[in-house]
């Protein structure tokens, strides 16, 4: 194989697929600055995958204009608003296991080991990546 051939992008079929499972991202606060850190990552995901949804289960209203201002392809993102912690956990599990999302983003709060294991299994069953956002609890 020549150096030029190695430098060319791999065909989609041979590119590594996203990891199935759950990743936790711990934020320092529930401030708008933290959302501004998250939105470029969601923009990348929404433009990198066009065969399944990016599902964001959000506790707050997020406008289409805000999403688009960060370059998020709103054709491939669905935002589900939920404030009830128990319902949010169930919706997260459903979205992970359904198989129609590439990535599910949710803020379920602190989870037990059993709840986390259930979400991991749901992500594997749905061939999906879960991104769980948590706000760090400070002892100050």
C-alpha positions in Angstrom: 0.0 0.0 0.0 1.4 3.4 -0.9 1.7 6.3 1.5 -1.0 8.2 -0.5 -3.4 5.3 -0.2 -2.8 5.2 3.6 -3.5 8.9 3.9 -6.9 8.7 2.1 -10.0 8.4 4.3 -11.2 4.9 4.8 -14.5 3.9 3.2 -17.5 4.2 5.6 -17.9 0.4 5.8 -14.3 0.0 7.2 -14.3 3.0 9.6 -14.4 2.2 13.2 -17.9 2.3 14.6 -18.7 4.3 17.7 -18.3 2.5 21.0 -21.5 1.1 22.3 -22.0 1.9 26.0 -22.2 4.8 28.3 -19.8 7.6 29.0 -20.2 10.0 31.9 -19.2 13.6 31.5 -19.0 15.6 34.7 -19.6 19.3 34.4 -18.5 21.8 37.0 -21.8 23.7 37.1 -25.2 23.9 35.5 -24.3 27.2 33.8 -24.7 28.4 30.2 -21.0 28.1 29.8 -21.1 24.4 30.3 -23.8 24.1 27.6 -21.5 26.1 25.3 -18.9 23.4 25.8 -21.3 20.7 25.0 -22.9 22.1 21.8 -19.8 21.9 19.5 -19.5 18.2 20.4 -23.2 17.7 19.5 -22.6 19.6 16.3 -19.8 17.2 15.4 -22.0 14.2 16.1 -25.0 15.6 14.2 -22.9 16.2 11.1 -20.9 12.9 11.3 -23.8 10.5 11.4 -26.8 10.7 9.1 -28.4 7.3 9.5 -29.7 7.6 13.0 -30.7 10.2 15.5 -28.8 12.1 18.1 -31.3 12.1 21.0 -30.9 14.8 23.7 -33.1 14.3 26.7 -32.9 17.8 28.2 -34.3 19.2 31.4 -34.5 22.7 29.9 -36.0 24.2 26.7 -33.4 24.4 23.9 -34.3 26.5 20.9 -33.7 25.4 17.3 -31.9 28.7 16.7 -29.4 28.0 19.5 -28.7 24.6 18.1 -28.2 25.9 14.6 -26.0 28.8 15.8 -23.5 26.1 17.0 -23.6 24.3 13.6 -25.9 21.5 14.8 -27.7 19.7 11.9 -31.2 19.8 13.3 -32.4 17.3 10.8 -30.6 14.6 12.8 -31.2 15.7 16.4 -34.3 15.2 18.4 -34.7 17.0 21.7 -37.0 15.5 24.4 -37.8 17.7 27.3 -38.2 16.0 30.7 -37.8 17.3 34.2 -39.1 14.4 36.3 -36.0 12.3 37.4 -37.8 8.9 37.3 -39.3 9.6 33.9 -36.0 10.9 32.6 -34.2 7.7 33.5 -36.9 5.6 31.8 -36.9 7.7 28.7 -33.1 7.5 28.6 -33.2 3.7 28.8 -35.9 3.5 26.1 -33.9 5.8 23.8 -30.7 3.8 24.3 -32.3 0.5 23.7 -34.5 1.5 20.7 -31.8 1.2 18.1 -32.7 4.3 16.3 -30.2 6.7 17.9 -26.5 6.9 17.2 -26.0 8.8 20.5 -28.3 9.5 23.4 -27.4 12.5 25.7 -29.1 12.7 29.1 -28.7 14.2 32.5 -30.1 11.6 34.8 -28.2 12.7 37.9 -26.4 10.4 40.3 -27.1 6.8 39.4 -26.8 3.6 41.4 -24.5 0.9 40.1 -27.6 -1.1 39.1 -29.1 1.9 37.1 -25.8 2.5 35.3 -25.5 -1.2 34.4 -29.1 -1.2 33.0 -28.2 1.9 30.9 -25.0 0.1 29.7 -27.0 -2.9 28.7 -29.6 -0.8 26.9 -26.8 1.0 24.9 -25.3 -2.3 23.9 -28.7 -3.7 22.9 -29.5 -0.5 20.9 -26.0 -0.4 19.3 -25.8 3.2 20.7 -23.5 5.5 22.6 -24.9 7.1 25.7 -23.5 10.4 27.0 -24.6 11.0 30.6 -24.1 14.5 31.9 -23.6 15.1 35.5 -23.0 18.3 37.5 -20.2 17.9 40.0 -21.3 18.2 43.6 -19.0 20.6 45.5 -18.4 20.4 49.2 -17.7 24.0 49.6 
